[in-house]
Amino acid sequence: MPIVVIANPKGGVGKSTLATNVAGYYASQGHAVMLGDVDRQQSSRLWLSLRPEGARPIAAWDVQRDFIVRPPKGTTHVVLDTSAGLHGTRLREVMRLADKVLVPVQPSIFDIYATREFLDKVADLRSSQPREVGIVGMRVDERTIAADQLRQFVDGLHLPVLGMLRPTQNYVYLAARGLTLFDVGPGRVARDLEQWQGICDWLDK
């Protein structure tokens, strides 16, 4: 049972957007998906409460703030949305569960430096508990200097950059309805699905 953890200690980088869409992708493939949320804001849990009955089911993983247990039998895929400021014992606990770690990062110098420090901590944990780590650029306008800075940053990471997701209202519109890119007709979000192809391929490995 793969457990995919979405993590970055910087707030507002798009963790919940990434987590809900990863869960939506797995659900679109017919998997029994659970979405857990250890963020105080409980954004992913709120999103689940907005999900329409006719959408492919995604179950809530009841993750306690101070205690994480493995999900119940019957679950085939798990996505875990984490909080800003994840560190110390909590980080180690979450990383012990993870098979794959997705790290969203935005193209700002503040996000880049916060992510660099976090990835160093993850690398230390990986030495004792190997797992796959992938980077996803969030709200990236390819025409900007900030996007160039982000590309320079990820080039030196020696980690796979799975995708660069554009700043589009599609994510905002769908999230407000408890939906993902994978719940609507492909023609409506074709450009975004193209940007997700590398992420999906990595999730399927």
C-alpha positions in Angstrom: 0.0 0.0 0.0 1.8 3.2 -1.1 1.7 6.1 1.3 2.4 9.4 -0.4 3.3 12.3 1.9 3.0 15.9 0.7 5.5 18.0 2.8 7.1 21.4 3.0 7.6 23.4 6.2 6.7 26.6 4.3 3.1 27.6 4.6 1.0 28.5 1.5 3.1 26.6 -1.1 0.2 24.5 -2.4 0.4 21.3 -0.2 -3.3 20.8 0.0 -3.8 21.5 -3.7 -1.2 18.9 -4.5 -2.5 16.4 -2.0 -6.1 16.6 -3.1 -5.2 16.2 -6.8 -2.9 13.2 -6.0 -5.8 11.6 -4.2 -8.1 12.5 -7.1 -5.7 10.9 -9.5 -5.5 7.6 -7.6 -9.3 7.6 -7.3 -9.6 8.1 -11.0 -7.6 4.9 -11.4 -10.1 2.9 -9.4 -8.0 2.7 -6.2 -9.4 2.7 -2.7 -7.9 6.0 -1.6 -7.7 7.6 1.8 -6.7 11.3 2.3 -5.2 12.2 5.7 -4.6 15.7 7.1 -2.2 16.6 9.9 -2.4 20.3 9.1 -4.0 22.4 11.8 -6.0 24.2 9.1 -7.5 20.9 8.0 -7.8 22.1 4.4 -7.9 18.6 3.0 -10.6 17.5 5.4 -12.7 20.6 4.4 -12.2 19.7 0.8 -13.5 16.2 1.4 -16.6 17.6 3.0 -17.3 19.6 -0.2 -16.8 16.5 -2.5 -20.1 15.6 -4.3 -21.7 12.2 -3.8 -21.3 11.4 -7.4 -17.6 11.9 -7.5 -15.2 8.9 -7.2 -14.9 8.1 -3.5 -12.0 9.3 -1.4 -12.2 8.4 2.3 -11.0 10.5 5.2 -8.1 9.1 7.2 -8.7 10.1 10.8 -5.2 11.2 11.7 -5.0 12.5 15.3 -2.9 15.6 15.9 -0.5 13.8 18.2 -0.8 10.2 16.9 -0.7 8.7 13.5 -1.7 5.1 12.9 -1.8 3.0 9.8 -5.0 3.2 7.8 -7.6 0.3 8.0 -7.6 -2.7 5.8 -9.1 -2.4 2.4 -7.2 0.9 1.7 -4.9 0.5 -1.3 -3.5 4.1 -1.6 -2.9 6.8 1.0 -2.1 10.5 0.6 -1.1 12.5 3.7 -1.3 16.3 3.7 1.1 17.8 6.3 1.4 21.0 8.2 3.6 24.0 7.8 6.5 23.9 10.2 6.8 20.1 10.1 10.0 19.2 11.9 11.5 17.1 14.7 9.7 14.1 16.1 6.6 14.8 13.9 8.7 14.9 10.8 10.4 11.6 11.7 7.0 10.0 12.4 5.5 11.1 9.1 8.6 10.1 7.2 8.6 6.6 8.7 5.2 6.1 7.1 6.1 7.5 3.7 6.9 5.4 0.6 7.0 8.5 -1.6 7.4 12.2 -0.6 6.2 15.0 -2.8 7.7 18.4 -2.1 5.8 21.4 -3.5 7.8 24.6 -3.9 6.9 28.0 -5.3 9.2 30.2 -7.3 10.1 32.7 -4.6 13.5 33.1 -2.9 11.8 32.6 0.6 10.2 29.3 -0.5 13.4 28.2 -2.1 15.6 28.7 1.0 13.0 27.1 3.3 12.7 24.1 1.0 16.5 23.7 0.8 16.8 23.4 4.6 13.8 21.0 4.6 15.3 18.8 1.9 18.6 18.6 3.9 16.6 17.2 6.8 14.8 14.7 4.6 18.1 13.6 3.1 19.4 12.8 6.6 16.3 10.7 7.3 16.5 9.0 3.9 20.0 7.6 4.8 18.3 5.3 7.4 14.9 5.0 5.7 15.2 5.1 1.9 12.2 6.5 0.1 11.5 8.3 -3.2 11.4 12.1 -3.1 10.1 14.3 -6.0 9.8 18.0 -6.5 6.8 19.8 -7.9 6.9 23.5 -8.9 3.7 25.2 -7.9 2.1 28.4 -9.4 5.0 28.7 -11.9 4.7 31.3 -14.6 7.5 30.2 -17.0 7.9 33.7 -18.3 9.2 35.2 -15.0 12.6 35.7 -13.4 11.3 33.8 -10.3 10.7 30.8 -12.5 14.3 31.0 -13.7 15.5 31.1 -10.1 13.4 28.0 -9.3 14.9 26.1 -12.3 18.4 27.0 -11.1 17.5 25.8 -7.6 16.1 22.4 -8.7 18.9 21.8 -11.1 21.3 21.5 -8.1 19.1 19.2 -6.0 19.8 15.9 -7.7 16.2 15.0 -7.2 13.5 14.5 -9.9 11.5 17.5 -10.9 8.2 15.9 -11.7 6.3 18.9 -13.0 5.9 22.7 -13.1 2.2 23.6 -12.5 1.0 26.9 -13.9 -1.0 29.5 -11.8 -4.5 28.8 -13.0 -8.0 29.4 -11.6 -8.9 25.8 -12.5 -7.4 24.6 -9.2 -9.3 27.2 -7.2 -12.6 26.6 -9.0 -12.4 22.8 -8.6 -11.2 22.9 -5.0 -14.2 25.0 -4.0 -16.4 22.1 -5.2 -14.4 19.2 -3.7 -13.1 18.2 -7.2 -9.8 17.7 -8.9 -8.5 17.9 -12.4 -9.2 14.1 -12.7 -12.9 14.6 -11.9 -13.9 16.7 -15.0 -13.8 16.2 -18.7 -10.2 16.2 -19.9 -10.9 18.8 -22.6 -11.6 21.4 -19.9 -8.2 21.0 -18.2 -6.1 19.6 -21.0 -3.1 21.9 -20.5 -3.1 21.2 -16.8 -3.3 17.4 -17.3 -0.3 17.6 -19.6 1.7 19.3 -16.8 0.6 16.5 -14.5 1.8 13.7 -16.7 5.3 13.4 -15.1 3.8 13.4 -11.6 1.3 10.7 -12.6 4.1 8.5 -14.1 6.1 8.9 -10.9 3.2 8.0 -8.7 2.5 4.8 -10.8 6.1 3.6 -10.6 
